[in-house]
Amino acid sequence: MRFRFLLPLALVLTLTACSQEAAKSYTDNEEFYTGFREGFIKSSTQSCLDSAGGDTAEIKALCECASLKLADSITREEIKNASIGTPLPNIEARTQAAVNACREMKPVQ
C-alpha cells in the first residue's frame, strides 16, 4: 500500500504547527498524548483508505487495525520528539509491520 509515505507526512505537518517551547510544556499534559493518539489513528486510517482507493468493509478493517497497531508502537518519548519536528524513527517499517500483522489476523474464509 502506498499509505506508508502519506502517514509520516501528515503527522509531520500536523505537529510542526507547534513551536518548540509550547510543545515542550504541552507534552507534559496527559491530554496531549490522548489527543495525539486519537488524531493519529483518525488521520492514518483516512490516509490508508485514500491510498487503498476504496472503503470496503475489509479495507476499512485493515486500515483501522493497522492504525491502532501503529499508534501502539509509538512511545511517549517519540511523540514528544515528533511534536518539536523530529521524525518518527522507522515509520515506514513500522507501518508495514502493522499492516502485515493485521493481514495475518484476517479470518480465513
N, C-alpha and C positions, 0 to 999 in steps of 0.2 A: 504494500500500500504506500501511497505517496505522502500520507499524512505525517509521517515521521519528520519531515522537514518543515511542515507548517506549524506544528505544535511548538517547537522551540522559538520560532519567530513570533508567534502570538504571545507567548509567555514573556519574551524579552521586551516586546513593545508595550505590554501591559505594565511591567514592573519598572521600566526605565522612566516612567512618568513621575516617579517619586524621587525627590532629592536624596542624596546620601544621608544627610543629617536627619531629615524627617523619617527616613526608612529605619535608621538605627533605633530611634525611640519607639516607633510604632511596632517594630518587630518583637518588642518585649511584651506585647499585649497578646493574650490568648485569642482574641477576636481576629487578629491579623492572620494567624495560622488557619483558623476555621474558614475565614473568608477566602484566603488563598486557595485552600483545598477545594472549596465549593466552586469557586471561579475557574480553577484549573480543570476540574472534572467537566464542568459545563463546556468550556471552550475547547478542550481537547476532544470531547465527544462530538461536538459540532464540526470541528476540523476533520475528524475521522469520517463523519458522514459525508461532508462535502467532497473529500478526496475519494471516497468509495463510489461516488456517483449515484447514490440511491439511499433509501432508508427503509429497506425491507426489515421485517422483524429480526431476521437472522443477522443482518449487517448492524442494525441498531444494538442488538445484544452484544455483539462482538466489540463494537466501539465503546459501549458503556463499560464492559468488563475490562478492556484494555486501559481505559482512562482511570478506572478505580485502581487497578494494579500499578499503573504508572504513578499515580498520586501516592500510593502506599510506599513506593520506593524512594520518595523524596524526603530527605531528612529536614528537620527544622533548621539546621545549620545551612543546608543548601538553599532553603527558602530565604533565609536572612541574606545570604550572599547574592542570590538572584535579585533581591529587592534593591540592591545597590549596583546592579548591572553585570554581575558575574554570571556567565552562562552555566547552566546546569551541566555537570560532568556526565559524559557518556549518554546523553539524552537519546541519541539515535539508537544505540544498542539497547538501552533500557526500554525504549518504545517497542522495538522489535521483539524483545523478550516477553513483554507484556502481551503483545498480540499473539505470539506463539503459544504462550501459556493458556490464553483464552481459547484459541483454536483447539488445543488438546482437550479442553474441558467440554467441548461441544458433544452432546449426546449422539451416539450412533443411531441412525435411523434405518 
